[in-house]
Amino acid sequence: MRYRPFGASGKAVSAISLLLREAPNMTTPHAWRTLVFGAMESGVNCFEITAGSEIMALGFGDALRAVERRLIAIGWRIHGDPRKMLTAEAISNSVRGGLARTGAGYFDVLMLDEAAFETLAPDAQGYLADLRAAGLILQMGVVGDGDSIEACLESGIFDVLATPFSLVSDWKARRRIKDASARDMTMIAYDPFPPALCRP
């Protein structure tokens, strides 16, 4: 496994990270613990946990107790709901609940998807700054490739951009990465093997 600095944080993270999200065959904390241990044994030390699954968070927390916290980079991803506003209270419940279940102490990055950004309530943006000031999150990130990503980049509140990127990415994706780089944002590429590359 290769390692590189995670942007301004300076933490050395694995070139490959693991996104933890709900799966039908992962129904116990032990299953998640086993998966995380397997990733760690392969050199992965950068994980992103999707908010909403207590079992997943508990299983990750079980695995985390076996290593030094400073050696692991942890992201916490919040998905927005286009039908309702994402309030400061909802963010607080998600982040504090995640920290309690994982025992992480803090999250290296709080990631919002595009829907979460688009539905931020007026009180929520200020609360994100409060979370950072309190040391509960160290950096802010955004996930996606839609039109609202441009507004995210211009807002100046994000340190990390996670966006699809592959050998067949178009000029819009390449420009997005160039714009984020010009703002000194850390970039995470996902979906490196889109369907266009996987056809026989």
C-alpha positions, -999 to +999 in steps of 0.1 A: +000+000+000+012+035-008+006+064+015+004+102+010-004+133+030-041+141+034-040+177+023-033+203+049-039+179+077-006+162+069-019+128+081-005+099+060-034+080+045-035+050+022-039+056-015-070+034-014-098+042+011-129+023+020-164+037+020-186+018+045-223+018+035-252-004+042-251-039+025-277-067+028-253-093+041-237-070+067-262-074+096-241-075+127-213-054+143-190-084+140-194-085+102-184-048+100-155-054+124-142-083+103-144-062+071-126-032+087-099-055+101-094-071+067-089-037+052-065-026+079-045-058+073-042-048+036-028-014+046-060+007+044-061+033+071-086+058+056-123+050+061-155+068+054-186+058+073-221+065+059-243+079+087-276+061+095-265+026+105-259+020+142-247-016+136-221-003+111-208+024+135-206-001+164-187-026+143-163+000+131-158+011+167-150-024+178-122-025+152-110+010+159-103+001+196-075-023+184-054+005+168-041+039+177-066+065+168-040+089+154-031+063+127-066+061+112-084+088+091-121+087+095-148+104+075-185+107+084-208+111+054-243+127+058-268+122+031-294+149+025-331+145+019-344+168-009-378+168+009-366+185+041-341+209+054-309+197+070-308+215+103-281+221+129-299+198+153-299+169+127-262+174+120-255+175+157-275+143+163-257+125+135-221+136+143-224+132+181-242+099+177-215+087+153-188+097+177-205+079+206-210+047+187-175+045+170-156+059+200-135+079+175-133+111+196-134+132+164-139+128+127-111+138+104-136+149+078-174+155+078-186+148+043-219+161+029-234+149-003-249+174-028-285+169-014-272+177+021-255+209+009-285+220-011-308+216+019-286+232+046-309+252+069-298+288+077-286+277+112-266+247+099-237+264+081-228+283+113-231+251+133-206+233+110-181+260+119-189+254+156-182+216+152-148+224+137-140+250+165-149+223+191-125+198+175-153+173+168-145+175+131-112+186+116-122+193+080-153+197+059-159+179+026-185+175-002-193+145-024-207+146-059-204+158-095-236+178-101-243+215-107-243+224-070-206+213-067-196+246-083-214+265-055-197+242-030-163+251-044-171+288-044-185+288-008-151+284+007-163+262+036-150+229+022-115+214+024-122+181+006-139+172-027-149+136-035-159+132-071-160+105-098-128+103-119-115+078-144-096+075-176-127+084-195-137+114-174-149+144-195-136+179-195-162+190-169-148+165-144-112+175-152-121+212-148-138+205-115-106+189-102-085+218-115-108+243-097-107+224-065-069+221-067-066+259-072-085+262-039-060+239-021-087+213-016-079+176-010-094+154-036-108+118-034-116+101-067-143+074-067-159+052-094-125+046-112-140+018-133-173+031-148-194+008-170-178+023-201-145+008-191-159-026-180-176-037-212-160-067-230 
